[in-house]
Amino acid sequence: MARKVDVIVIGAGSAGLAAVRQIEKTTDNYLLIDHGPLGTTCARVGCMPSKAFIKVAKDFHGAARLVQAGLTDSHPARCDIPAVLEHVRRLRDHFASGMVEVTHKLAKERLVKGTARLLGPNRVWVNGEEITCSSIILATGSRPTIPDEWHGFSDRILTADTFFEQKDLPRRIAVAGLGIIGLELGQSLARLGIQVTGFGRNPHICGIRDPEINRVALQVLGQEFPLFVGDEAKITPTDKGLRIRNGFHEIEVEAVIAALGVTPNLDKLGLENLGVPLNDRGLPPYNPYTTQIADLPVYIAGDANGCLPILHEAQDEGFIAGRNATGARVQKYRRRNGLKVVFTDPGVAAVGRTLDKLDSAGIIIARANFSDQARAVAEGRNTGMMHIYVDKTDARILGAEMIVPEAEHLTHLLGLAIHREMTVHDMLTMPFYHPTVEEGLRTALRDAAQQLAHIHTMEELTLCESCPELPLC
C-alpha cells in the first residue's frame, strides 16, 4: 500500500515555504520534498548576495567622488576582488543558513530530501517510494538559462548560480543579457575596476517599455560600461578566451556572464503524466489567480511557472497554492500591482502598468527630470528621468517607469497609490519634506495636474500643498 498524505509540496524555496505556512493551518499530514541545497534562491544566489556585492561596489565608487568634495589622501582605496568575494560569501552564508534553519523548523520530520517525480495528479515517486496525496504543489524554482551552443565552453560561462562561488574574477568580462541581473552585476563589476561590456538582444534594457526612459537608461548606465543592444550576441571560443560579437561590435574577453533569464525546473518532473498539454516552453496551462494547473488538484507557484521570477510574487503564489491545496474549494485571489526594481545606481523601476499596456489616447505622461532635483544635486547624483502614467478621465495614477535615485522607495509610494486608486490630486495632498528625493515625485505630479487642468476641476490647494520644488532651492 502506498503511503497517503494530504498535500505534497515539491520545492523548499520561497514559494514552497509560503505554501507550507498555509497548509499547516489546516493539516500536519503533508510532505515537503527538496533535493537540495536548501536555503532559497534569494538567500543563496540571488537577492541577498547580489545586494551585498552592489553595496561594496557602490561604496568603492563613491570613494572616488570624495576627491571632488575636498577629501584627499595619499593612499587611495584599492579593490581586492578576492577579498570582496569572500566578504559577500560570508554574508551570503549568514542569510542562507538562516533560511535552512527556518526550513527545518517549519517542516520538521515532514521534510524529505530527494528528487520527486510525478506519476499522476495524485501520485509522486521519491526515494524509491510511491506516495499518494489529495493535492500537489509544484514549487521547483528555476535555473539560469544557458544556450545549448555555449555548453562547449561552459567553463568560461558564469551565471548567478556560480558567480559568487568564484575565488577571483577575470579582468575582462562580457555580460550577455541586460535585464536585472546583467545590469546589476555589470555596473558593479565596472565600478570595481573590471573591464565590462554589456550585450542585449532586446533594444529595451531592464524590461523598460517607455522609449524615453529606455533612452535615458542606456545613456546613464552606458557611461559606466559600454552597452550594445538590438542584436543577438554570438560567442566563439579563442585560444585566450571568448570572442563575442553583436552586430558590428566585437571584443575578446576571458569570461561571459550569462544573464539571459531563467528556465523553470520542470523538465524532469514528469509533467507528461498529468495528462495536460504543455506549451513550447514545456509549461502546463495554469490560472495565475488560483495557481491551479487546468482542473487538476495540482498547483504551480514561484519561478516554476515561468511568469514572474520575483521573490514577493513567489511568496504570494505559494500563499495562494497553499490555501487552495487545502481549501474546500478553489478560490481566485487578487494579485498585487506589478513592481520591478533594478538596483543599479541610479535605480531602474516600474510599477503598475507599463506604457505598452496602456491606451496612449487615454492617458497623459507626467515627467520629472532629476538633473535639477535639489537633494540629488546636493549629493552629486542628479541624473535620470521619471514618467508617471495618468488616466485622463479621472486623474488616477495607472503606472510609472523611471531611472532615478532612490527608485526603490519612490516606486513603493506609487505602488500604494495605484493600489488605493489614488488620483494625482490625492497624492499632491501628501506632505513632501525638503530636501528629499521624494520632491522629484511631486514635480511629476505637478506636471500631471497642469496637463489635466483643462479636463479636471482641481480642488484649490493650499500654498504648501501646491508649492513647486525649484523656488524652494
Sequence and secondary structure as in RCSB ss.txt:
>XXXX:A:sequence
MARKVDVIVIGAGSAGLAAVRQIEKTTDNYLLIDHGPLGTTCARVGCMPSKAFIKVAKDFHGAARLVQAGLTDSH
PARCDIPAVLEHVRRLRDHFASGMVEVTHKLAKERLVKGTARLLGPNRVWVNGEEITCSSIILATGSRPTIPDEW
HGFSDRILTADTFFEQKDLPRRIAVAGLGIIGLELGQSLARLGIQVTGFGRNPHICGIRDPEINRVALQVLGQEF
PLFVGDEAKITPTDKGLRIRNGFHEIEVEAVIAALGVTPNLDKLGLENLGVPLNDRGLPPYNPYTTQIADLPVYI
AGDANGCLPILHEAQDEGFIAGRNATGARVQKYRRRNGLKVVFTDPGVAAVGRTLDKLDSAGIIIARANFSDQAR
AVAEGRNTGMMHIYVDKTDARILGAEMIVPEAEHLTHLLGLAIHREMTVHDMLTMPFYHPTVEEGLRTALRDAAQ
QLAHIHTMEELTLCESCPELPLC
>XXXX:A:secstr
  EEEEEEEE  SHHHHHHHHHHTTT S EEEEE S  S HHHHTSHHHHHHHHHHHHHHHHHHHTTTTT   SS
     HHHHHHHHHHHHHHHHHHHHHHHHHHHGGGEEES  EEEETTEEEETTEEEEEEEEEE   EEE   GGG
GGGGGGEE TTTGGG SS  SEEEEE  SHHHHHHHHHHHHTT EEEEEESSSSSTT   HHHHHHHHHHHTTTS
 EEESS  EEEE SSSEEEEETTEEEEESEEEE S EEETTTTTTGGGG     TTS   B TTT BBTTSSEEE
 GGGGSS   HHHHHHHHHHHHHHHHSSS         EEEE SSSEEEEEES GGGS GGGEEEEEEEGGG HH
HHHTT    EEEEEEETTT BEEEEEEEETTHHHHHHHHHHHHHTT BHHHHHTS   SS THHHHHHHHHHHHH
HHTTTS      HHHH  SGGG 
